[in-house]
Amino acid sequence: MKIKTKAVEYSAVASLPPIPPVKPKKPGLFFRALMRIASAGDLKKVNFRLLDPVRPYEGFKPPYLILMNHSSFIDLEMASHIFKNIPYAIICTSDGFVGKKALMRRLGCIPTEKFCSDPSLIVTIKQMLRKKRCSVLMFPEASYTFDGTTTPLPRYTGALLKRLEVPVITVRTYGAFQRDPLYNMLQKRNVDVSARADLLFTPEEIARTPVRELDAALDKAFEYDHFAWQKENGIKVDEPFRADGLQRILYKCPHCGAEGKTLGKGTSLVCDSCGRKWHMDEYGELHAEEGETEFTHIPAWYAWERSEVKKELENGTYLLDVPVKIGYMTDYKAIYMIGNGRLRHDADGFLLKNDAGDLEYRRSPTESHSLYADYYWYELGDMICVGEKGRQFYCFPLDQSVPVAKARLASEELYKLKKERRI
């Protein structure tokens, strides 16, 4: 999937007004059917099935708040099947509206910026639930999982549930990550996909449960490890490209410590710095070609990288400072490619400047608990996004070996460190 872009000078678009609010629209029967028809082919290919089709939430009348984990685009296609009998709106990233605002509205999509404060979104959700009697689907992780484990959820989501006062349904998917992991360059694997929909809270349970307990229950509901699930269930992925792009998450060599020197290709991951090589087997585990394997479990390697980033933050050595190509969004007409610049990330947060000298954007470490970073974003390249409601800057490192995953890990760990020091 691609996105409309337009090359312009930043000065030509800097004065454009921020994106105005999009009036939400309840999807009609025609567009709900259109989504199901468009999804039918993919769901048939993956032999999609709904586990335990006796759904206890159907004892409660809609509207519902639907919370779903996020692995790949097929999540939306599964939702169109699971909830085919009810209208529902979808909270989605604002860049999804670029070039197709009218269609997205008719499909019931509501745009918002990832990992940015947006109080108006709560008002919109309440309007859909109460006035339009339309359920709302959200991906609370806000971004695809990188390593097949849970992306951190925002705190005080439980407070949102108390304000909405509707039944909360969770949807957990199985096989979606194995079929199309984000790091694997949009290459689909031959894996069956299924999902389970459960009633997490009734309105009465929400009313009597403290916010912290609601948050804890949500955390538990969203605990998953797709690689562990693959191994435990003997899910075979034998495509010869299964390790392509694996360096996007396993960017640091545990043998020599070099960063940005690993390369996933075919069924192997190799460190160009020390020559160490690992084979990725058909069940998602790694095996060193020689000697003892440091990490057989990919999420364990990724967790180790997180701990290494945290050490850098604590001892003051963490720094990302790279030349980037910059995309800018301030309306839904296009992503404006405004030339090159430099992105810096350290303990003080992000600083973005362009080469023309008329852009300087800062973002503090406590503005968000995570970071919008993506691989091969709309086929343009690996990307780090910084910005605020109404305007977003999409930064593509000119050196695509720069690990955007490290920036996301650093953002999450820096947020926690700064918050702990303020308590």
Residue pairs with C-beta under 8 A, 6 or more apart in sequence:
1 73
1 378
1 379
2 378
2 379
3 95
3 98
3 99
3 335
3 378
3 380
4 98
4 99
4 333
4 334
4 335
5 327
5 334
5 335
5 336
5 337
5 380
6 333
6 334
6 335
6 336
6 337
7 336
7 337
8 336
8 337
8 338
9 338
9 339
9 356
10 326
10 328
10 336
10 338
10 339
10 354
10 356
10 358
10 359
11 356
11 358
13 328
13 330
13 336
13 338
14 358
14 359
16 330
16 331
17 330
18 330
18 389
18 390
18 391
19 94
19 111
19 329
19 330
19 331
19 332
19 390
19 391
21 120
21 124
22 97
22 101
22 105
22 110
22 111
23 105
24 89
24 105
24 108
24 110
24 124
24 127
24 128
24 132
25 105
25 106
25 108
26 87
26 89
26 108
26 128
26 132
26 134
27 35
27 87
27 88
27 89
27 106
27 107
27 108
27 134
28 87
28 106
31 106
31 107
31 108
32 80
32 84
32 87
32 108
34 107
35 80
35 107
36 80
36 81
36 84
38 77
39 76
39 77
39 78
39 80
39 81
42 74
42 77
43 74
43 77
43 78
43 81
43 193
46 74
46 175
46 179
46 191
46 192
46 193
47 192
47 193
48 78
48 81
48 192
48 193
48 194
48 195
49 194
50 81
50 82
50 194
50 195
50 196
50 197
51 174
51 194
51 195
51 196
52 196
55 197
55 199
56 198
56 199
57 64
57 167
57 169
57 197
57 198
57 199
60 167
60 199
60 202
62 86
62 133
62 135
63 86
63 88
63 128
63 129
63 133
63 134
63 135
63 136
63 166
64 86
64 88
64 135
64 136
64 166
64 167
64 168
64 169
65 125
65 129
65 135
65 136
65 138
65 161
65 164
65 166
65 167
65 168
65 169
66 79
66 83
66 88
66 135
66 136
66 137
66 138
66 169
66 170
66 171
67 138
67 139
67 140
67 168
67 169
67 170
67 171
67 200
67 218
67 221
67 222
68 75
68 79
68 137
68 138
68 139
68 170
68 171
68 172
68 173
69 75
69 139
69 141
69 145
69 150
69 171
69 172
69 173
69 222
69 224
70 139
70 141
70 142
70 143
70 144
70 145
70 151
71 144
71 145
71 148
71 173
71 176
71 177
71 180
71 181
71 226
72 144
72 176
72 177
72 179
72 180
72 181
72 182
73 180
74 176
74 179
74 180
74 193
75 139
75 173
75 176
76 90
78 171
78 173
78 176
78 193
78 195
79 88
79 90
79 137
79 171
82 171
82 195
82 197
83 135
83 137
86 135
87 108
87 134
87 135
88 108
88 134
88 135
88 136
88 137
89 108
89 109
89 110
89 128
89 134
89 135
89 136
89 137
90 107
90 108
90 109
90 110
90 136
90 137
91 109
91 110
91 112
91 121
91 125
91 136
91 137
91 138
91 139
92 104
92 109
92 110
92 111
92 112
93 111
93 112
93 113
93 114
93 372
94 111
94 112
94 113
94 329
94 332
94 392
95 329
95 335
95 378
95 392
95 394
96 104
96 109
96 111
97 104
97 109
97 111
97 332
98 329
98 332
98 333
98 334
98 335
99 332
99 333
99 334
101 332
104 111
108 134
110 121
110 124
110 125
110 128
110 136
112 118
112 121
113 372
113 387
113 388
113 389
113 390
113 392
114 142
114 143
114 372
114 385
115 142
115 143
115 368
115 369
115 370
115 371
115 372
116 367
116 368
116 387
116 388
116 389
117 367
117 368
117 388
117 389
118 389
122 160
122 163
125 136
125 164
126 163
126 164
128 134
128 135
128 136
129 135
129 136
129 164
129 166
140 153
140 154
140 157
140 218
140 222
141 150
141 151
141 152
141 153
141 222
142 151
142 154
142 370
142 372
143 151
143 370
143 372
143 373
143 374
144 151
144 182
144 374
145 151
145 177
145 182
145 226
146 182
146 183
146 248
146 249
146 302
146 405
146 408
147 227
147 249
147 298
147 299
147 302
148 177
148 181
148 224
148 225
148 226
148 227
148 298
148 299
149 224
149 225
149 226
149 227
149 299
149 302
150 219
150 222
150 223
150 224
151 370
152 369
152 370
152 412
153 215
153 218
153 219
153 222
154 369
155 215
155 369
156 211
156 215
157 214
157 215
157 218
158 209
158 210
158 211
158 212
158 213
158 214
158 215
158 218
159 211
161 168
161 201
161 206
161 214
162 206
162 207
162 211
162 214
165 203
165 206
165 207
166 203
167 199
167 201
167 202
167 203
168 199
168 200
168 201
168 206
169 197
169 198
169 199
169 200
170 197
170 198
170 200
170 221
170 222
171 195
171 196
171 197
171 198
172 195
172 196
172 198
172 221
172 224
173 193
173 194
173 195
174 193
174 194
174 195
174 196
174 229
175 191
175 192
175 193
175 194
175 235
176 193
177 226
178 189
178 191
178 226
178 230
178 235
178 237
178 284
179 188
179 189
179 190
179 191
179 193
180 186
180 187
180 188
180 189
182 248
182 374
182 375
183 245
183 246
183 248
183 249
183 264
183 375
184 241
184 242
184 244
184 245
184 246
185 244
185 245
185 375
185 376
186 376
186 379
187 239
187 241
187 244
189 237
189 239
189 242
190 237
190 239
191 235
191 237
198 221
200 217
200 218
200 221
201 209
201 214
201 217
206 214
209 217
225 299
227 284
227 285
227 297
227 298
227 299
228 297
228 299
229 235
230 237
230 283
230 284
231 283
231 284
231 285
234 283
235 283
235 284
236 282
236 283
237 282
237 283
237 284
238 282
240 266
240 267
241 266
242 267
242 280
242 282
243 264
243 265
243 266
243 267
243 268
243 269
243 280
244 264
244 265
244 266
245 264
245 375
245 376
246 262
246 264
246 269
246 280
246 298
247 262
247 263
247 264
247 269
247 401
247 403
248 264
248 375
248 382
248 403
248 404
248 405
249 298
249 301
249 302
249 405
250 262
250 264
250 269
250 298
250 301
250 302
250 305
251 259
251 260
251 262
251 305
251 403
251 405
251 406
252 258
252 259
252 262
252 305
252 308
252 403
252 406
253 259
253 261
253 262
253 271
253 273
253 274
253 276
254 294
254 295
254 301
254 304
255 271
255 274
255 276
255 294
256 271
256 273
256 274
256 276
258 271
258 273
258 274
259 403
259 406
260 399
260 401
260 402
260 403
261 271
261 272
261 273
261 401
262 269
262 270
262 271
262 272
263 269
263 270
263 272
264 280
267 279
267 280
268 277
268 278
268 279
268 280
269 277
269 278
269 280
269 286
270 276
270 277
270 278
271 277
276 288
276 289
276 290
277 288
277 289
277 290
278 286
278 287
278 288
278 289
278 293
279 286
279 287
279 289
280 286
281 287
284 298
285 296
285 297
285 298
286 293
286 295
286 296
286 297
286 298
286 301
287 293
287 296
288 294
294 301
295 301
295 304
302 405
305 405
305 406
305 409
306 409
306 412
306 413
309 318
309 406
309 409
309 410
309 413
310 413
310 417
312 318
312 410
313 347
313 410
313 413
313 414
313 417
314 417
316 347
318 346
318 347
318 410
318 414
319 344
319 345
319 346
320 343
320 344
320 345
320 346
320 402
320 406
320 407
320 410
321 342
321 343
321 344
321 345
321 346
322 342
322 343
322 397
322 398
322 399
322 402
323 340
323 341
323 342
323 397
323 398
323 399
324 340
324 341
324 342
324 343
324 352
324 384
324 395
324 396
324 397
324 398
325 337
325 339
325 340
325 381
325 395
325 396
325 398
326 337
326 338
326 339
326 340
326 341
326 352
326 354
326 359
326 393
326 394
326 395
326 396
327 335
327 336
327 337
327 338
327 380
327 393
327 394
327 395
327 396
328 335
328 336
328 337
328 338
328 391
328 392
328 393
328 394
329 335
329 336
329 387
329 391
329 392
329 394
330 336
330 390
330 391
330 392
335 394
338 354
338 359
339 354
339 355
339 356
340 354
340 355
340 398
341 352
341 353
341 354
341 355
341 359
341 395
342 352
342 353
342 355
343 350
343 351
343 352
343 384
343 386
343 395
343 397
344 350
344 351
344 352
345 351
345 407
345 410
345 411
347 365
347 414
348 364
348 365
349 362
349 363
349 364
349 365
349 367
349 414
350 361
350 362
350 363
350 386
351 360
351 361
351 362
352 359
352 360
352 361
352 362
352 386
352 393
352 395
353 359
353 360
353 361
361 386
361 387
361 393
363 386
363 387
363 388
365 411
365 414
365 415
365 418
366 415
366 418
366 419
366 422
368 411
368 415
369 412
369 415
370 408
370 411
370 412
370 415
371 384
371 385
371 386
371 407
371 408
371 411
371 412
372 384
372 385
373 382
373 383
373 384
373 385
373 404
373 405
373 407
373 408
374 382
374 383
374 385
374 404
375 382
375 383
375 404
376 382
377 383
377 394
377 396
380 396
381 396
381 397
381 400
382 396
382 397
382 400
382 402
382 404
383 394
383 395
383 396
383 404
384 394
384 395
384 397
384 404
384 407
385 392
385 393
385 394
385 395
386 392
386 393
386 395
387 393
397 404
